[in-house]
C-alpha cells in the first residue's frame, strides 16, 4: 500500500444558511481559519479551520 503523508480526515459541521461571521470558533475554541470561501452576499459557503492542528470544515446547509 502506498504511503500518503498528506491524507487526512476532516469532520464537517453544517451551519445555517446566511451565517457571515465564524469568529465564534476562533474565540471559543482558539480555532484558526485556514481557508474561507464566501457566497456573493458575503455569507460563508465553506470554511476550513484548525484547532491544535486538527482540521474541520464548516459548510452552509441548504
C-alpha positions in Angstrom: 0.0 0.0 0.0 1.5 3.4 -0.9 2.3 5.9 1.7 0.1 9.1 1.6 1.6 11.6 4.1 -0.9 14.3 3.1 -4.0 12.2 3.6 -6.3 13.4 6.4 -9.8 13.2 7.7 -11.7 16.5 8.2 -15.1 16.4 10.0 -17.8 18.6 8.6 -20.1 20.9 10.6 -23.1 22.3 8.7 -24.0 25.8 9.7 -27.3 27.6 8.9 -27.7 29.4 5.6 -26.9 33.1 6.0 -24.1 32.9 8.5 -21.4 35.5 7.7 -19.3 35.5 11.0 -17.5 32.4 12.1 -15.4 34.3 14.7 -17.2 32.3 17.4 -14.9 29.3 16.5 -11.8 31.5 16.9 -12.9 32.8 20.2 -14.5 29.7 21.8 -12.1 27.1 20.6 -9.0 29.1 19.6 -9.5 27.9 16.0 -7.5 29.2 13.1 -9.3 29.9 9.9 -7.2 28.4 7.1 -9.5 29.0 4.1 -12.8 30.7 3.7 -15.0 30.6 0.5 -17.8 33.1 0.6 -21.0 33.4 -1.3 -21.6 36.6 -3.4 -23.6 38.1 -0.4 -20.7 37.6 2.0 -22.1 34.6 3.8 -20.0 31.5 4.4 -20.1 28.8 1.7 -17.3 26.6 3.0 -14.6 27.3 5.6 -11.6 25.2 6.7 -10.5 25.7 10.3 -7.9 24.1 12.5 -7.9 23.5 16.3 -4.5 22.5 17.5 -3.7 21.0 14.1 -7.0 19.1 13.7 -8.9 20.2 10.6 -12.6 20.6 10.3 -14.9 22.2 7.7 -17.9 24.4 8.0 -20.5 24.0 5.2 -23.6 26.1 4.6 -26.7 23.9 5.0 -29.5 24.4 2.5 
